[in-house]
Amino acid sequence: MRQMMRAACGLWLCGLSPVLAQEATSPVVVELYTSQGCSSCPPADALLANLADQPGVIPLALHVDYWDYIGWKDEFAHPGFTKRQKAYAKAAGERMVYTPQMIVHGGVRVVGHEPEAVAAAIAAAADRPAPVRLTVRRQGGQIMIEVEADPPLTSPAMVQLVGYREAAKVEIARGENAGLAIEYRNIVTSWDQLGDWSGQEPLSIRAPDIEGRAVVIVQRAGLAEILAAVAVE
């Protein structure tokens, strides 16, 4: 599958939609760590915007705050997203974080403005069957979540609820991107851990509903592989 995608797409994601729509057993989550104050980030933001229109992919933009000091405060930045990126780095034995960085399905770290590398990582993640079954629905002002694994997992996982804004256009007046007007997509507004799961017995969770778009993500503990993800309808 990876070779097929590379041959068809070259440096872009032209063939990603049909491949993922036909073969993926769980959408592939792509986290982009970005900043409005980072001059290298606009191409990665554009790449994420392209992914937002691709079936079988859940791209999420997490704006970090560590570039705010150089002249432009990113209105979407949150220290919790910086903390999450640093936790990924620590789990991988890395000492530094950078933007733009994409983390594909919790496992593969890619420079965020390299389309071919991103496409290959997504294709590889889509080839792997989801080891858990995740069911999510809205009901009576709550989000109903059911997750089970057969066979049971060999290590614990965590259930997370992510809220995000579909799109926003920002005119940047200062800093490295001064003068640019950038259309951002799938801007994460909240990322909450709903509970820990042993992976042995089926788990049911009722969470308060959140406004706007959301996705439930089941991920191995320690910020490792994402096991399943479902958009909240």
Residue frames as a rotation matrix with the C-alpha (Angstrom) as fourth column:
MET 1
0.568 0.823 0.000 0.00
0.823 -0.568 0.000 0.00
0.000 0.000 -1.000 0.00
ARG 2
0.415 -0.476 -0.775 2.81
0.184 -0.791 0.584 2.41
-0.891 -0.385 -0.240 0.84
GLN 3
-0.670 -0.705 0.232 4.52
0.338 -0.011 0.941 1.82
-0.661 0.709 0.246 -2.48
MET 4
-0.177 0.700 0.692 1.22
0.978 0.043 0.206 2.27
0.114 0.713 -0.692 -4.32
MET 5
0.739 0.482 -0.470 0.63
0.575 -0.816 0.067 5.62
-0.351 -0.320 -0.880 -2.61
ARG 6
-0.003 -0.821 -0.571 4.10
0.078 -0.569 0.818 6.91
-0.997 -0.042 0.066 -3.38
ALA 7
-0.726 -0.277 0.629 3.81
0.594 0.208 0.777 5.95
-0.346 0.938 0.013 -7.03
ALA 8
0.061 0.874 0.482 0.41
0.972 -0.162 0.170 7.59
0.227 0.459 -0.859 -7.41
CYS 9
0.828 0.462 -0.317 1.01
0.552 -0.770 0.321 10.74
-0.096 -0.440 -0.893 -5.40
GLY 10
0.084 -0.857 0.509 4.63
0.484 -0.411 -0.772 11.77
0.871 0.311 0.380 -5.65
LEU 11
-0.861 -0.504 -0.063 4.94
0.327 -0.455 -0.829 14.63
0.389 -0.734 0.556 -3.18
TRP 12
-0.587 0.706 0.395 1.21
-0.768 -0.641 0.005 15.21
0.257 -0.301 0.918 -2.54
LEU 13
-0.773 0.330 0.542 -1.73
-0.221 0.661 -0.717 13.33
-0.594 -0.674 -0.439 -1.11
CYS 14
-0.478 0.625 -0.617 -3.81
-0.875 -0.277 0.397 12.91
0.077 0.730 0.679 -4.26
GLY 15
-0.275 0.362 -0.891 -4.47
-0.289 0.852 0.436 9.19
0.917 0.377 -0.129 -3.77
LEU 16
-0.960 -0.225 0.165 -5.00
-0.213 0.213 -0.953 9.22
0.180 -0.951 -0.252 -0.05
SER 17
-0.339 0.908 0.247 -8.80
-0.917 -0.261 -0.301 9.50
-0.209 -0.329 0.921 -0.02
PRO 18
0.453 0.619 -0.642 -9.78
-0.743 0.660 0.112 6.30
0.493 0.426 0.758 -1.87
VAL 19
-0.332 -0.644 -0.690 -7.07
-0.087 0.749 -0.657 4.20
0.939 -0.158 -0.304 -0.23
LEU 20
-0.971 -0.068 0.228 -8.03
-0.225 -0.053 -0.973 5.14
0.078 -0.996 0.036 3.31
ALA 21
-0.197 0.977 0.084 -11.75
-0.973 -0.184 -0.141 5.06
-0.123 -0.110 0.986 2.62
GLN 22
0.408 0.361 -0.839 -11.54
-0.610 0.791 0.044 1.49
0.680 0.493 0.543 1.33
GLU 23
0.076 -0.538 -0.840 -8.98
0.182 0.835 -0.518 -0.07
0.980 -0.113 0.162 3.66
ALA 24
-0.695 -0.451 0.559 -8.79
-0.412 -0.387 -0.825 1.75
0.589 -0.804 0.083 6.99
THR 25
-0.156 0.633 -0.759 -10.36
0.662 0.637 0.395 -0.01
0.733 -0.441 -0.518 9.96
SER 26
0.420 0.266 -0.868 -9.97
0.806 -0.548 0.222 3.11
-0.417 -0.793 -0.445 12.10
PRO 27
0.910 -0.111 0.399 -9.33
0.141 -0.822 -0.551 6.69
0.389 0.558 -0.733 11.05
VAL 28
0.020 -0.977 -0.214 -5.70
0.924 0.100 -0.370 7.77
0.383 -0.190 0.904 11.29
VAL 29
0.886 0.253 -0.387 -5.12
0.420 -0.792 0.443 10.59
-0.195 -0.555 -0.809 13.77
VAL 30
-0.011 -0.878 0.478 -2.58
0.822 -0.280 -0.496 13.23
0.570 0.387 0.725 12.73
GLU 31
0.703 0.147 -0.696 -1.51
0.599 -0.651 0.467 15.77
-0.384 -0.745 -0.545 15.36
LEU 32
0.182 -0.635 0.751 0.13
0.641 -0.503 -0.581 18.92
0.746 0.587 0.315 14.03
TYR 33
0.346 -0.195 -0.918 2.10
0.790 -0.467 0.397 20.99
-0.506 -0.863 -0.008 16.54
THR 34
-0.068 -0.189 0.980 2.15
0.842 -0.537 -0.045 24.47
0.535 0.822 0.195 15.06
SER 35
-0.088 0.051 -0.995 2.26
0.716 -0.691 -0.099 28.17
-0.693 -0.721 0.025 15.88
GLN 36
0.836 0.427 0.345 1.17
0.549 -0.628 -0.552 31.40
-0.019 0.651 -0.759 14.21
GLY 37
0.783 -0.584 -0.213 4.56
-0.470 -0.780 0.413 32.81
-0.407 -0.223 -0.886 15.22
CYS 38
0.000 -0.778 0.629 6.58
0.100 0.625 0.774 30.15
-0.995 0.063 0.078 13.38
SER 39
-0.011 -0.047 -0.999 7.74
-0.838 -0.545 0.034 31.07
-0.546 0.837 -0.033 9.86
SER 40
-0.884 -0.383 -0.269 8.11
-0.468 0.743 0.479 27.39
0.017 0.549 -0.836 8.89
CYS 41
-0.700 0.608 0.374 4.54
0.097 0.601 -0.794 26.50
-0.707 -0.520 -0.479 9.88
PRO 42
-0.068 0.789 -0.611 2.27
-0.756 -0.440 -0.485 27.90
-0.651 0.429 0.626 7.10
PRO 43
-0.386 -0.034 -0.922 3.11
-0.797 0.516 0.314 25.05
0.465 0.856 -0.226 4.65
ALA 44
-0.968 0.047 -0.248 2.31
0.160 0.874 -0.458 22.52
0.196 -0.483 -0.853 7.40
ASP 45
-0.533 0.829 -0.172 -0.92
-0.185 -0.312 -0.932 24.35
-0.826 -0.465 0.319 8.19
ALA 46
-0.092 0.463 -0.882 -1.85
-0.984 -0.180 0.008 24.11
-0.155 0.868 0.472 4.50
LEU 47
-0.710 -0.223 -0.668 -1.02
-0.386 0.917 0.104 20.40
0.589 0.331 -0.737 4.47
LEU 48
-0.906 0.422 -0.030 -3.24
0.234 0.442 -0.866 19.82
-0.352 -0.792 -0.499 7.50
ALA 49
-0.263 0.836 -0.481 -6.03
-0.631 -0.526 -0.570 21.76
-0.730 0.153 0.666 5.78
ASN 50
-0.296 0.086 -0.951 -5.72
-0.866 0.396 0.305 19.36
0.403 0.914 -0.043 2.84
LEU 51
-0.924 -0.099 -0.370 -5.90
0.037 0.938 -0.344 16.38
0.382 -0.331 -0.863 5.18
ALA 52
-0.734 0.677 0.050 -9.06
-0.256 -0.209 -0.944 17.78
-0.629 -0.706 0.327 6.77
ASP 53
0.108 0.785 -0.610 -10.88
-0.942 -0.114 -0.315 17.01
-0.317 0.608 0.728 3.52
GLN 54
-0.488 -0.382 -0.785 -9.56
-0.648 0.761 0.032 13.45
0.585 0.524 -0.619 3.26
PRO 55
0.688 0.723 0.060 -11.79
-0.608 0.529 0.592 10.55
0.396 -0.444 0.804 4.39
GLY 56
0.749 -0.340 -0.568 -10.12
0.412 0.911 -0.001 8.18
0.518 -0.233 0.823 6.81
VAL 57
-0.442 -0.896 -0.041 -7.95
0.645 -0.286 -0.708 10.83
0.623 -0.340 0.705 8.44
ILE 58
0.788 0.570 -0.233 -8.60
0.576 -0.549 0.606 12.89
0.217 -0.611 -0.761 11.58
PRO 59
-0.253 -0.910 0.327 -6.13
0.662 -0.410 -0.628 15.79
0.706 0.057 0.706 11.47
LEU 60
0.768 0.462 -0.443 -5.89
0.631 -0.430 0.646 17.95
0.108 -0.776 -0.622 14.60
ALA 61
0.060 -0.731 0.680 -3.98
0.289 -0.639 -0.713 21.22
0.955 0.240 0.173 14.94
LEU 62
0.654 0.034 -0.756 -2.50
0.756 -0.056 0.652 21.82
-0.021 -0.998 -0.062 18.39
HIS 63
0.483 -0.445 0.754 -1.14
0.086 -0.833 -0.546 25.35
0.872 0.328 -0.364 18.66
VAL 64
0.204 -0.534 -0.820 1.76
0.959 0.277 0.058 25.67
0.196 -0.799 0.569 21.10
ASP 65
0.955 0.295 -0.024 2.71
0.289 -0.910 0.297 28.77
0.066 -0.290 -0.955 23.06
TYR 66
0.398 -0.863 -0.310 6.51
0.613 -0.002 0.790 28.74
-0.683 -0.505 0.529 23.05
TRP 67
-0.447 -0.532 0.719 6.82
0.881 -0.402 0.251 31.09
0.155 0.745 0.649 20.06
ASP 68
0.583 0.809 0.080 4.51
0.784 -0.585 0.205 33.76
0.213 -0.056 -0.975 21.49
TYR 69
0.424 -0.452 -0.785 7.45
0.524 -0.585 0.619 35.78
-0.739 -0.674 -0.012 22.81
ILE 70
-0.544 -0.796 0.264 8.82
0.661 -0.214 0.719 36.75
-0.516 0.566 0.643 19.38
GLY 71
-0.962 0.052 -0.268 6.20
-0.146 -0.928 0.344 39.35
-0.231 0.370 0.900 18.53
TRP 72
-0.344 0.896 -0.280 2.85
-0.734 -0.070 0.676 37.63
0.586 0.438 0.681 17.95
LYS 73
-0.677 0.195 0.710 0.66
-0.532 0.537 -0.655 35.81
-0.509 -0.821 -0.260 20.44
ASP 74
-0.837 0.375 -0.398 -1.08
-0.089 0.625 0.775 32.80
0.540 0.685 -0.490 18.90
GLU 75
-0.351 0.787 0.508 -4.73
-0.921 -0.388 -0.035 33.11
0.169 -0.480 0.861 19.90
PHE 76
0.615 0.592 -0.521 -5.23
-0.527 0.800 0.287 29.33
0.587 0.098 0.804 19.64
ALA 77
-0.320 -0.864 -0.390 -2.17
-0.197 0.463 -0.864 28.38
0.927 -0.200 -0.318 21.68
HIS 78
0.797 0.508 0.328 -2.54
-0.455 0.148 0.878 26.53
0.397 -0.849 0.349 24.97
PRO 79
-0.112 -0.908 0.404 0.19
-0.990 0.068 -0.123 25.51
0.085 -0.414 -0.906 27.43
GLY 80
0.288 0.290 0.913 -1.45
-0.475 0.871 -0.127 22.10
-0.831 -0.397 0.389 27.71
PHE 81
0.999 0.052 -0.012 -0.65
-0.034 0.442 -0.896 21.43
-0.042 0.895 0.444 24.04
THR 82
0.279 -0.959 0.046 2.98
-0.750 -0.247 -0.613 22.38
0.600 0.137 -0.788 24.61
LYS 83
-0.110 -0.262 0.959 2.99
-0.894 0.448 0.020 20.00
-0.435 -0.854 -0.284 27.58
ARG 84
0.746 0.437 0.501 1.58
-0.189 0.862 -0.471 17.21
-0.638 0.257 0.726 25.42
GLN 85
0.843 -0.482 -0.239 4.24
-0.236 0.068 -0.969 17.71
0.484 0.873 -0.057 22.75
LYS 86
-0.050 -0.895 0.444 6.98
-0.926 -0.125 -0.356 17.69
0.374 -0.429 -0.823 25.39
ALA 87
0.191 0.189 0.963 5.54
-0.671 0.741 -0.013 14.47
-0.716 -0.644 0.269 26.84
TYR 88
0.994 0.107 0.018 5.76
-0.051 0.612 -0.789 12.87
-0.096 0.784 0.614 23.38
ALA 89
0.440 -0.897 -0.048 9.39
-0.540 -0.222 -0.812 13.97
0.717 0.383 -0.582 23.15
LYS 90
-0.128 -0.467 0.875 10.18
-0.983 0.180 -0.048 12.54
-0.135 -0.866 -0.482 26.58
ALA 91
0.606 0.438 0.664 8.52
-0.382 0.892 -0.241 9.22
-0.698 -0.108 0.708 25.68
ALA 92
0.968 -0.252 0.021 10.75
0.120 0.385 -0.915 9.03
0.222 0.888 0.403 22.60
GLY 93
0.404 -0.863 -0.303 13.91
0.803 0.176 0.569 9.95
-0.438 -0.473 0.764 24.51
GLU 94
0.009 -0.349 0.937 14.17
0.753 -0.614 -0.236 13.32
0.658 0.708 0.257 22.77
ARG 95
-0.395 -0.287 -0.873 15.27
0.863 -0.440 -0.247 16.48
-0.313 -0.851 0.421 24.56
MET 96
-0.864 0.035 -0.502 13.80
-0.139 -0.975 0.172 19.14
-0.484 0.218 0.848 22.26
VAL 97
0.107 0.903 0.417 10.50
0.706 0.226 -0.671 20.00
-0.700 0.366 -0.613 20.61
TYR 98
-0.881 -0.392 -0.266 9.98
0.078 -0.674 0.734 21.95
-0.467 0.626 0.625 17.40
THR 99
0.346 0.938 0.010 7.35
0.173 -0.053 -0.983 23.26
-0.922 0.342 -0.181 15.02
PRO 100
0.240 0.971 0.015 5.95
-0.967 0.238 0.087 22.23
0.081 -0.036 0.996 12.68
GLN 101
-0.888 -0.442 0.126 5.83
-0.454 0.887 -0.087 18.62
-0.073 -0.135 -0.988 13.83
MET 102
0.198 0.934 -0.298 3.26
-0.872 0.307 0.381 16.00
0.447 0.184 0.876 12.93
ILE 103
-0.770 -0.300 0.564 2.74
-0.540 0.777 -0.324 12.91
-0.341 -0.553 -0.760 15.06
VAL 104
-0.259 0.642 -0.721 0.86
-0.792 0.286 0.539 10.24
0.553 0.711 0.435 13.13
HIS 105
0.516 0.650 -0.558 -1.38
-0.216 0.729 0.650 7.90
0.829 -0.214 0.516 15.12
GLY 106
0.916 -0.085 0.392 0.68
-0.398 -0.075 0.914 8.46
-0.048 -0.994 -0.102 18.25
GLY 107
0.727 -0.597 0.340 3.74
0.394 0.767 0.507 6.68
-0.563 -0.234 0.792 16.91
VAL 108
0.063 -0.716 0.695 5.53
0.998 0.026 -0.064 8.27
0.027 0.698 0.716 13.97
ARG 109
0.381 -0.050 -0.923 7.09
0.302 -0.937 0.175 11.73
-0.874 -0.345 -0.342 14.23
VAL 110
0.050 -0.242 0.969 7.41
0.999 0.016 -0.047 13.66
-0.004 0.970 0.243 10.97
VAL 111
-0.848 -0.282 -0.449 8.45
0.246 -0.960 0.137 17.20
-0.470 0.006 0.883 10.01
GLY 112
-0.133 0.990 -0.056 5.08
0.358 -0.005 -0.934 18.80
-0.924 -0.144 -0.354 9.39
HIS 113
0.416 0.299 -0.859 5.76
-0.594 -0.626 -0.505 20.36
-0.689 0.720 -0.083 5.99
GLU 114
-0.727 -0.642 -0.244 7.06
-0.626 0.475 0.618 17.19
-0.281 0.602 -0.747 4.27
PRO 115
0.173 0.967 -0.185 4.02
-0.971 0.136 -0.196 15.79
-0.165 0.213 0.963 2.39
GLU 116
0.119 -0.145 -0.982 5.67
-0.543 0.819 -0.186 12.59
0.831 0.556 0.018 1.16
ALA 117
-0.856 -0.485 -0.180 6.81
-0.094 0.488 -0.868 11.59
0.509 -0.725 -0.464 4.65
VAL 118
-0.596 0.718 0.359 3.41
-0.681 -0.215 -0.701 12.44
-0.426 -0.662 0.617 6.09
ALA 119
0.286 0.729 -0.622 1.61
-0.941 0.337 -0.038 10.43
0.182 0.596 0.782 3.40
ALA 120
-0.235 -0.459 -0.857 3.85
-0.294 0.874 -0.388 7.41
0.926 0.161 -0.341 3.98
ALA 121
-0.975 -0.134 0.179 3.27
-0.201 0.171 -0.965 7.54
0.099 -0.976 -0.193 7.73
ILE 122
-0.219 0.970 0.108 -0.51
-0.881 -0.149 -0.449 7.75
-0.419 -0.193 0.887 7.26
ALA 123
0.258 0.290 -0.922 -0.48
-0.781 0.624 -0.022 4.86
0.568 0.726 0.387 4.81
ALA 124
-0.634 -0.570 -0.522 1.51
-0.132 0.745 -0.653 2.69
0.762 -0.345 -0.548 7.22
ALA 125
-0.869 0.362 0.337 -0.89
-0.386 -0.071 -0.920 3.48
-0.309 -0.929 0.202 10.07
ALA 126
0.045 0.950 -0.308 -3.90
-0.980 -0.018 -0.199 2.74
-0.195 0.310 0.930 7.87
ASP 127
-0.139 -0.179 -0.974 -2.47
-0.573 0.817 -0.069 -0.69
0.808 0.548 -0.216 7.04
ARG 128
-0.948 -0.284 -0.141 -2.66
-0.045 0.562 -0.826 -1.77
0.314 -0.777 -0.546 10.69
PRO 129
-0.065 0.975 -0.210 -6.01
0.375 0.219 0.901 -3.14
0.925 -0.020 -0.380 11.92
ALA 130
-0.086 0.123 0.989 -7.45
-0.746 -0.666 0.018 -1.42
0.660 -0.736 0.149 14.97
PRO 131
-0.763 -0.286 -0.580 -6.87
0.072 0.853 -0.516 -3.65
0.643 -0.436 -0.630 18.03
VAL 132
-0.794 0.558 -0.242 -9.95
0.291 -0.001 -0.957 -2.28
-0.534 -0.830 -0.162 19.83
ARG 133
-0.332 0.790 0.516 -13.58
0.779 -0.079 0.622 -1.69
0.532 0.608 -0.589 18.95
LEU 134
-0.866 0.001 -0.500 -14.72
0.308 -0.787 -0.535 1.84
-0.394 -0.617 0.681 19.77
THR 135
-0.207 0.877 0.433 -18.34
0.841 -0.066 0.537 2.99
0.500 0.475 -0.724 19.60
VAL 136
-0.850 -0.111 -0.516 -19.33
0.376 -0.814 -0.444 6.60
-0.370 -0.571 0.733 20.24
ARG 137
-0.267 0.788 0.555 -22.66
0.709 -0.229 0.666 8.43
0.652 0.572 -0.498 20.10
ARG 138
-0.918 0.112 0.382 -24.37
-0.289 -0.846 -0.448 11.53
0.273 -0.521 0.809 21.43
GLN 139
-0.235 0.875 -0.424 -27.40
0.542 0.480 0.690 10.93
0.807 -0.068 -0.587 23.61
GLY 140
0.657 0.702 -0.276 -29.36
0.602 -0.268 0.752 13.25
0.454 -0.660 -0.599 25.90
GLY 141
0.837 -0.345 0.425 -26.62
-0.433 -0.892 0.128 15.81
0.335 -0.292 -0.896 26.39
GLN 142
0.417 -0.730 0.542 -23.97
-0.437 0.362 0.824 13.17
-0.797 -0.580 -0.168 26.96
ILE 143
0.114 -0.468 -0.876 -21.37
-0.916 0.291 -0.275 11.34
0.384 0.834 -0.396 24.89
MET 144
0.751 0.222 0.622 -21.73
-0.465 0.846 0.260 7.58
-0.469 -0.485 0.738 25.25
ILE 145
0.051 -0.853 -0.520 -18.48
-0.949 0.121 -0.291 5.66
0.311 0.508 -0.803 24.76
GLU 146
0.825 0.127 0.551 -17.99
-0.315 0.913 0.260 1.90
-0.470 -0.388 0.793 24.61
VAL 147
0.191 -0.841 -0.507 -14.62
-0.920 0.026 -0.391 0.26
0.342 0.541 -0.769 24.06
GLU 148
0.736 0.011 0.677 -13.53
-0.339 0.872 0.354 -3.36
-0.586 -0.490 0.645 24.06
ALA 149
-0.083 -0.833 -0.547 -10.58
-0.996 0.079 0.030 -5.45
0.018 0.548 -0.836 22.92
ASP 150
0.681 0.246 0.689 -10.61
-0.273 0.959 -0.073 -9.05
-0.679 -0.139 0.721 21.69
PRO 151
0.189 -0.190 -0.964 -8.05
0.803 0.594 0.040 -10.35
0.565 -0.782 0.265 22.47
PRO 152
0.898 0.141 -0.417 -7.45
0.399 -0.664 0.633 -8.19
-0.188 -0.734 -0.652 25.54
LEU 153
0.687 -0.672 0.277 -4.65
-0.330 -0.627 -0.705 -5.64
0.648 0.393 -0.652 25.43
THR 154
0.351 -0.667 -0.657 -1.26
0.758 0.614 -0.219 -6.41
0.550 -0.421 0.721 26.92
SER 155
-0.779 -0.552 -0.299 -0.82
0.625 -0.636 -0.454 -2.87
0.060 -0.540 0.840 28.27
PRO 156
-0.055 0.830 -0.555 -3.19
0.729 -0.347 -0.591 -0.19
-0.683 -0.436 -0.586 29.59
ALA 157
-0.511 0.004 0.860 -4.70
0.725 -0.535 0.433 2.61
0.462 0.845 0.270 27.56
MET 158
-0.665 0.338 -0.666 -6.43
0.290 -0.705 -0.647 5.93
-0.688 -0.624 0.371 28.10
VAL 159
-0.018 0.769 0.638 -9.68
0.998 -0.025 0.059 7.28
0.061 0.638 -0.767 26.69
GLN 160
-0.722 -0.357 -0.593 -9.52
0.395 -0.916 0.071 10.92
-0.568 -0.183 0.802 25.58
LEU 161
0.406 0.861 0.308 -12.07
0.861 -0.247 -0.444 13.44
-0.306 0.445 -0.842 24.35
VAL 162
-0.707 -0.697 -0.121 -10.87
0.563 -0.658 0.500 16.15
-0.428 0.286 0.857 21.98
GLY 163
0.525 0.835 -0.167 -12.86
0.562 -0.487 -0.668 19.24
-0.639 0.257 -0.725 21.02
TYR 164
-0.613 -0.785 0.088 -11.94
0.581 -0.371 0.724 21.23
-0.536 0.495 0.684 17.95
ARG 165
0.199 0.567 -0.800 -13.00
-0.213 -0.771 -0.600 24.17
-0.957 0.290 -0.033 15.82
GLU 166
0.606 0.118 0.786 -13.54
0.590 0.596 -0.545 23.38
-0.533 0.794 0.291 12.16
ALA 167
-0.008 -0.601 0.799 -11.94
0.928 -0.303 -0.218 26.49
0.373 0.740 0.560 10.63
ALA 168
0.717 0.182 -0.673 -10.80
0.423 -0.881 0.212 30.05
-0.554 -0.437 -0.709 11.25
LYS 169
0.391 -0.588 0.708 -8.96
0.704 -0.304 -0.642 32.66
0.593 0.749 0.295 9.22
VAL 170
0.609 -0.287 -0.739 -6.35
0.578 -0.477 0.662 34.75
-0.542 -0.831 -0.125 11.01
GLU 171
0.710 -0.442 0.548 -4.61
0.207 -0.613 -0.763 37.89
0.673 0.655 -0.343 9.76
ILE 172
0.450 -0.652 -0.611 -1.19
0.878 0.200 0.434 37.96
-0.161 -0.732 0.662 11.41
ALA 173
0.963 0.063 0.263 0.02
0.120 -0.971 -0.205 41.51
0.243 0.229 -0.943 12.04
ARG 174
0.465 -0.835 0.296 3.39
-0.885 -0.441 0.146 40.97
0.009 -0.330 -0.944 13.70
GLY 175
0.326 -0.433 0.841 6.14
-0.330 0.781 0.530 38.43
-0.886 -0.450 0.112 14.14
GLU 176
-0.638 -0.733 0.235 7.72
-0.095 0.378 0.921 36.11
-0.764 0.565 -0.311 11.57
ASN 177
-0.539 0.513 0.668 4.46
0.829 0.463 0.313 35.69
-0.149 0.723 -0.675 9.62
ALA 178
-0.299 0.409 -0.862 3.46
0.130 -0.878 -0.461 39.38
-0.945 -0.250 0.209 9.62
GLY 179
-0.480 0.200 -0.854 1.20
-0.775 -0.553 0.306 40.22
-0.411 0.809 0.421 6.69
LEU 180
-0.923 0.141 -0.359 -0.08
-0.088 0.829 0.552 36.69
0.375 0.541 -0.752 6.12
ALA 181
-0.077 0.935 0.345 -3.74
-0.988 -0.024 -0.155 35.68
-0.137 -0.353 0.926 6.31
ILE 182
-0.873 -0.375 -0.313 -3.89
-0.404 0.914 0.030 31.97
0.275 0.152 -0.949 7.11
GLU 183
0.271 0.958 -0.093 -6.89
-0.821 0.280 0.497 29.64
0.503 -0.059 0.863 7.04
TYR 184
-0.775 -0.515 0.366 -6.53
-0.631 0.609 -0.480 27.19
0.024 -0.603 -0.797 9.90
ARG 185
0.125 0.804 -0.581 -8.46
-0.586 0.532 0.611 23.91
0.801 0.264 0.538 10.06
ASN 186
0.569 0.242 -0.786 -9.41
0.292 0.834 0.468 21.50
0.769 -0.495 0.404 12.87
ILE 187
-0.297 -0.657 0.693 -8.09
-0.377 -0.586 -0.717 23.76
0.877 -0.475 -0.074 15.61
VAL 188
-0.157 0.205 -0.966 -8.02
0.706 0.707 0.035 21.86
0.691 -0.677 -0.256 18.90
THR 189
0.043 0.287 0.957 -9.76
-0.426 -0.861 0.278 23.73
0.904 -0.420 0.086 21.71
SER 190
0.307 0.044 0.951 -9.69
-0.938 0.184 0.295 21.05
-0.162 -0.982 0.098 24.43
TRP 191
-0.024 -0.348 -0.937 -8.00
-0.368 0.875 -0.315 17.71
0.929 0.338 -0.149 25.08
ASP 192
0.051 0.188 0.981 -9.25
-0.998 -0.033 0.058 15.82
0.043 -0.982 0.186 28.13
GLN 193
-0.805 -0.293 -0.517 -8.51
-0.246 0.956 -0.160 12.38
0.541 -0.002 -0.841 29.50
LEU 194
0.145 0.974 0.176 -11.80
-0.740 -0.011 0.672 10.73
0.656 -0.228 0.719 30.44
GLY 195
0.729 0.128 0.672 -10.35
-0.608 0.572 0.551 7.67
-0.314 -0.810 0.495 32.10
ASP 196
-0.489 -0.870 -0.067 -7.78
-0.856 0.463 0.232 4.91
-0.170 0.170 -0.971 32.23
TRP 197
0.700 0.687 -0.195 -8.56
-0.714 0.678 -0.174 1.48
0.012 0.261 0.965 30.79
SER 198
0.100 -0.667 0.739 -6.82
-0.479 0.619 0.623 -1.78
-0.872 -0.416 -0.257 31.58
GLY 199
-0.291 -0.141 -0.946 -7.69
-0.953 0.131 0.273 -3.15
0.085 0.981 -0.172 28.15
GLN 200
-0.987 -0.086 0.136 -8.97
-0.114 0.971 -0.209 -6.35
-0.114 -0.222 -0.968 29.71
GLU 201
-0.375 0.924 0.073 -12.71
0.748 0.349 -0.565 -5.90
-0.548 -0.157 -0.822 30.24
PRO 202
-0.146 0.419 0.896 -15.11
0.776 -0.513 0.366 -3.85
0.613 0.749 -0.251 28.09
LEU 203
-0.727 -0.165 -0.666 -15.39
0.569 -0.688 -0.450 -0.25
-0.385 -0.706 0.594 29.26
SER 204
0.142 0.790 0.596 -18.36
0.853 -0.404 0.331 2.14
0.502 0.461 -0.731 29.15
ILE 205
-0.729 -0.382 -0.568 -18.01
0.604 -0.749 -0.272 5.87
-0.322 -0.542 0.776 29.79
ARG 206
0.460 0.801 0.383 -20.58
0.863 -0.504 0.019 8.66
0.208 0.322 -0.924 29.86
ALA 207
-0.632 -0.709 -0.312 -19.05
0.740 -0.672 0.028 12.10
-0.230 -0.213 0.950 29.35
PRO 208
0.193 0.669 -0.718 -20.72
0.261 -0.740 -0.620 15.51
-0.946 -0.068 -0.317 29.29
ASP 209
0.480 0.035 0.877 -21.28
0.877 0.018 -0.481 16.64
-0.032 0.999 -0.022 25.71
ILE 210
-0.334 -0.613 -0.715 -19.18
0.422 -0.776 0.468 19.48
-0.843 -0.145 0.518 24.36
GLU 211
0.606 0.594 -0.529 -20.08
-0.123 -0.587 -0.800 22.17
-0.786 0.550 -0.282 21.90
GLY 212
0.326 -0.451 -0.831 -18.96
-0.922 -0.344 -0.175 21.78
-0.207 0.823 -0.528 18.32
ARG 213
0.573 -0.163 -0.803 -16.88
-0.436 0.770 -0.467 19.05
0.694 0.618 0.370 16.76
ALA 214
0.261 -0.461 0.848 -15.24
-0.894 0.217 0.393 16.32
-0.365 -0.860 -0.356 18.80
VAL 215
0.278 -0.233 -0.932 -13.38
-0.462 0.818 -0.342 13.04
0.843 0.525 0.120 18.53
VAL 216
0.784 -0.074 0.616 -12.79
-0.535 0.422 0.732 10.22
-0.314 -0.904 0.291 21.01
ILE 217
0.256 -0.809 -0.530 -9.30
-0.630 0.276 -0.726 8.71
0.733 0.519 -0.439 20.97
VAL 218
0.967 -0.086 0.241 -8.11
-0.124 0.665 0.736 5.52
-0.224 -0.741 0.633 22.67
GLN 219
0.467 -0.880 -0.083 -4.33
-0.511 -0.192 -0.838 5.58
0.722 0.434 -0.539 23.09
ARG 220
0.379 -0.433 -0.818 -1.81
0.655 0.750 -0.093 3.35
0.653 -0.501 0.568 24.83
ALA 221
0.951 -0.022 -0.309 -0.69
0.248 -0.544 0.801 4.82
-0.186 -0.839 -0.512 28.13
GLY 222
0.109 -0.967 -0.230 2.50
0.465 -0.155 0.872 6.86
-0.879 -0.202 0.432 28.04
LEU 223
0.454 0.163 -0.876 1.57
-0.567 -0.705 -0.425 8.68
-0.687 0.690 -0.228 24.83
ALA 224
-0.678 -0.601 0.423 2.21
-0.093 0.641 0.762 5.70
-0.729 0.477 -0.491 22.61
GLU 225
-0.958 0.241 0.155 0.25
0.222 0.282 0.933 4.14
0.181 0.929 -0.324 19.73
ILE 226
-0.435 0.900 -0.015 -3.30
-0.837 -0.411 -0.361 5.32
-0.331 -0.144 0.932 19.08
LEU 227
-0.847 0.107 0.521 -5.52
0.092 0.994 -0.056 2.25
-0.524 0.000 -0.852 19.07
ALA 228
-0.271 0.807 0.526 -8.77
0.955 0.155 0.254 3.70
0.123 0.570 -0.812 17.75
ALA 229
-0.870 0.084 -0.486 -10.45
0.038 -0.971 -0.236 7.01
-0.492 -0.224 0.842 17.06
VAL 230
-0.305 0.844 0.441 -14.05
0.946 0.215 0.243 7.94
0.111 0.491 -0.864 16.25
ALA 231
-0.897 0.112 0.429 -15.53
-0.059 -0.989 0.136 11.32
0.439 0.096 0.893 15.39
VAL 232
-0.685 0.697 -0.210 -18.49
0.394 0.112 -0.912 12.24
-0.612 -0.708 -0.352 17.58
GLU 233
-0.786 0.477 0.394 -21.59
0.327 -0.222 0.919 12.55
0.525 0.851 0.018 15.40
